[in-house]
Amino acid sequence: MTADDSFGRLDDDDYPAYTMGRAAEMLGTTQGFLRAIGEARLITPLRSQGGHRRYSRYQLRIAARARELVDQGMPIEAACRIVILEDQLEEAQRINAEHRRAAGDAAAA
């Protein structure tokens, strides 16, 4: 991979660009929190060649939402479950919108 390829990937929401320390700093939380939401299977960070956890921007957004819920007093397991359900609902709504568009295009043809 060239330097140009690496810079292009920084725009990719799924590119694991952030170390655990940087991710925790950006979220204003601890590395232990990131480990806990990993254990709760909310996010699964990729691993560097040295075995260090690496997080994407998408994963950081998910972690930030979980942190909001935990900060409101929700147990971490419940917060993770809610975030998973919210993410699934958003995906289902996106798929439904695609189907409605496709049905509208077929009816117009």
Helices and strands as residue ranges (DSSP letters): H 3-9, E 18-19, H 20-27, H 31-39, E 46-47, E 53-55, H 57-71, H 76-108
